[in-house]
């Protein structure tokens, strides 16, 4: 990918302290248009703090975040959502007893037009169902009925619902936190394929994962975090998994890598 590709989201010098613990120590981050950027880290490297800052769940003590080149200040996840950043957390945050269609529009329900919606606050279930079918078909998610309860779905299908919901409403970035954790091989591959489709539809993806084979299969670039900072950005097509892990654990420095490994 060309280094001239526009930066969609950028973080410079993020610092986040929790008492005596420094989770982020001048962390930088860059996501380009049209890419899947994987984020891997050693334990305690501030991975979750970095993502929470980008998703608006944590306010950094220092540093700046830019969206499409403009300074952005996220005081809450709602601020990040309004800016077009959607996050799929590991716990999914789906409502099992509700239908797939209701889950897709959870917290963003479409109201019926006129008096029924404005005054009585009645939901337009027909429109939400039609939109859900359209969005799921768009992403080629094969689920029989949008009216079935989420609790009837497999783990991989539930994850697909959460990813599809994020993709439906994101305008800039989709952040995914361990989307294939606790899934079997077949279901994990199903979710990876869906992530590719999200990227191919024009939404760049930040993928946080500890599953190295998945990272190497799907990522365009890999951001390696270590000790609260960015240790390196590498090209998964040019670097071995063992060298990547060596940089992540500190066994190797980024400077020891061949030049063409850097991305």
C-alpha positions in Angstrom: 0.0 0.0 0.0 1.3 3.4 -0.9 2.7 5.6 1.9 0.7 8.4 0.2 -2.6 6.8 1.1 -4.6 9.2 3.2 -4.6 8.7 7.0 -8.1 8.2 8.3 -7.2 8.2 12.0 -4.0 9.2 13.6 -2.8 9.4 17.2 0.3 11.3 18.3 2.0 11.0 21.6 -0.8 9.6 23.6 -0.2 9.3 27.3 -2.5 7.6 29.8 -1.6 7.1 33.5 -3.5 5.2 36.1 -1.9 6.3 39.4 1.7 5.0 39.3 1.0 2.9 36.2 1.7 4.4 32.8 -0.5 2.4 30.3 0.4 4.7 27.3 3.8 6.3 27.2 3.8 8.6 24.1 2.0 6.1 21.8 1.6 6.9 18.1 -0.9 5.2 15.8 -1.9 5.6 12.1 -4.7 4.0 10.1 -4.8 4.4 6.4 -7.8 4.4 4.1 -8.8 1.0 2.8 -6.6 -1.2 5.1 -6.9 -3.7 7.9 -4.4 -2.7 10.6 -3.8 -5.4 13.2 -2.7 -4.4 16.6 -0.7 -6.9 18.7 1.1 -6.3 21.9 2.9 -7.8 24.9 0.9 -8.1 28.1 0.4 -4.7 29.7 1.5 -2.8 26.6 -1.4 -0.5 26.7 -3.2 -2.1 23.8 -6.6 -1.7 25.4 -5.9 1.8 26.5 -4.9 2.8 23.0 -8.1 1.4 21.5 -10.2 2.9 24.3 -8.8 6.3 23.5 -9.6 5.9 19.8 -13.1 4.6 20.6 -13.8 7.5 23.1 -14.0 5.2 26.1 -10.9 6.7 27.7 -9.7 10.3 27.6 -5.8 10.5 27.2 -3.9 12.6 29.7 -1.7 13.9 26.8 -1.4 13.7 23.1 -3.7 14.3 20.1 -6.1 12.3 17.9 -6.8 13.3 14.3 -9.7 12.1 12.1 -9.2 12.8 8.4 -6.5 15.3 9.4 -8.7 17.3 11.7 -8.1 17.3 15.5 -10.7 15.3 17.3 -11.6 15.2 21.0 -13.6 12.2 22.1 -15.1 12.7 25.6 -17.3 9.5 25.4 -18.0 6.6 23.0 -21.0 8.6 21.8 -18.6 11.3 20.5 -16.6 8.7 18.6 -19.8 7.2 17.2 -20.9 10.6 16.0 -17.6 10.9 14.3 -18.2 7.6 12.4 -16.1 5.3 14.6 -17.8 2.0 15.6 -16.3 -0.5 18.0 -17.1 -4.2 18.4 -16.0 -5.2 21.8 -15.1 -8.8 22.9 -18.3 -9.2 24.9 -20.3 -8.3 21.8 -23.0 -6.3 23.6 -25.8 -8.0 21.8 -29.2 -8.6 23.5 -29.7 -12.4 23.2 -33.5 -12.4 23.6 -34.1 -9.7 20.9 -34.2 -10.5 17.2 -31.3 -9.9 14.8 -33.1 -6.9 13.3 -33.7 -5.4 16.7 -30.1 -5.9 17.7 -28.8 -4.2 14.5 -30.8 -1.1 15.4 -30.3 -1.3 19.2 -30.1 2.2 20.6 -30.7 3.6 17.1 -34.2 2.5 16.5 -36.1 3.9 13.5 -39.4 5.6 14.6 -42.5 5.5 12.5 -43.3 8.7 10.6 -45.6 11.4 11.8 -47.6 11.4 15.0 -47.0 7.7 15.8 -43.2 8.2 15.9 -42.8 11.8 17.1 -45.4 11.7 19.9 -46.1 8.0 20.7 -42.4 7.0 19.9 -43.5 3.9 18.1 -40.8 2.0 16.3 -41.0 1.3 12.6 -40.3 -2.4 12.8 -41.1 -3.1 9.2 -38.5 -0.5 8.0 -35.9 -1.9 10.5 -36.5 -5.4 9.2 -36.1 -4.3 5.6 -32.9 -2.4 6.4 -31.5 -5.4 8.3 -32.1 -7.8 5.4 -30.5 -5.3 3.0 -27.4 -4.7 5.2 -26.9 -8.4 5.9 -27.3 -9.3 2.2 -24.9 -6.5 1.4 -22.2 -8.1 3.5 -23.2 -11.6 2.4 -24.0 -12.8 5.9 -26.0 -16.0 5.5 -28.6 -16.0 8.2 -32.0 -17.5 7.5 -34.3 -15.0 9.2 -33.8 -11.5 10.7 -36.7 -12.2 13.0 -35.0 -15.0 15.0 -33.6 -14.3 18.4 -29.8 -13.8 18.7 -29.7 -16.5 21.4 -30.6 -19.0 18.7 -27.4 -18.2 16.7 -24.0 -19.8 17.0 -21.0 -17.9 18.4 -19.7 -17.1 14.9 -23.1 -15.9 13.7 -23.5 -13.6 16.8 -20.1 -12.2 16.1 -21.2 -11.5 12.5 -24.3 -9.7 13.8 -22.1 -7.4 15.9 -19.7 -6.8 13.1 -22.5 -6.1 10.6 -24.1 -3.6 13.1 -20.8 -1.8 13.4 -20.3 -1.8 9.6 -23.8 -0.6 9.0 -23.4 2.6 11.0 -19.6 3.4 10.7 -18.7 6.2 8.4 -14.9 6.2 9.1 -13.5 3.3 11.0 -14.5 -0.1 12.5 -12.6 -1.2 15.5 -12.7 -4.9 16.4 -11.5 -6.3 19.7 -10.6 -10.0 19.5 -13.4 -10.8 17.1 -12.4 -14.5 16.6 -11.6 -15.3 20.3 -13.4 -18.4 21.5 -14.6 -19.4 18.0 -13.8 -22.6 16.2 -11.8 -22.8 13.0 -14.8 -22.6 10.6 -16.6 -19.8 12.5 -13.3 -17.9 12.9 -12.8 -18.0 9.2 -16.4 -16.9 8.6 -15.7 -13.8 10.7 -12.4 -13.1 9.0 -14.2 -13.2 5.6 -16.7 -10.7 6.9 -14.0 -8.4 8.1 -12.5 -8.5 4.6 -15.8 -7.5 3.1 -16.1 -4.6 5.5 -12.7 -3.4 4.3 -13.5 -4.0 0.7 -16.6 -1.9 1.0 -14.4 1.1 1.9 -14.2 1.0 5.7 -10.7 0.7 7.2 -10.6 -1.7 10.1 -8.5 -1.8 13.3 -8.2 -5.4 14.4 -7.0 -6.2 17.9 -6.0 -9.9 18.1 -3.7 -12.3 19.9 -4.3 -14.9 17.2 -1.2 -14.6 15.1 -2.2 -16.9 12.2 -5.4 -14.8 11.8 -3.4 -11.6 12.0 -1.0 -12.8 9.3 -3.9 -14.0 7.1 -5.9 -10.8 7.1 -3.8 -7.8 8.0 -2.4 -5.3 5.5 -0.1 -3.9 8.2 0.7 -4.9 11.8 1.2 -2.3 14.6 3.4 -3.9 17.3 2.9 -2.3 20.7 5.4 -2.7 23.5 5.7 -1.0 26.9 3.0 1.5 26.1 4.6 2.7 22.8 4.6 1.7 19.2 7.6 -0.6 18.7 7.2 -1.1 14.9 4.8 -1.2 12.0 5.5 -4.3 9.9 4.4 -5.8 6.6 3.0 -9.3 7.3 4.0 -10.4 3.7 7.7 -9.5 4.4 8.2 -10.6 8.0 8.1 -14.0 9.7 5.7 -14.7 12.6 8.7 -15.5 14.8 10.4 -12.1 14.1 7.1 -10.3 14.8 6.8 -12.1 18.2 10.4 -11.3 18.9 9.8 -7.6 18.5 6.6 -7.8 20.5 8.4 -9.5 23.4 11.5 -7.3 23.2 13.8 -10.2 22.2 14.5 -8.2 19.0 14.5 -4.5 18.3 12.7 -3.0 15.3 16.1 -1.7 14.1 17.4 -5.3 13.8 14.7 -6.1 11.2 15.5 -6.0 7.5 14.4 -2.7 6.0 11.7 -4.3 3.7 9.9 -5.7 6.8 8.8 -2.2 7.8 5.5 -0.9 6.5 
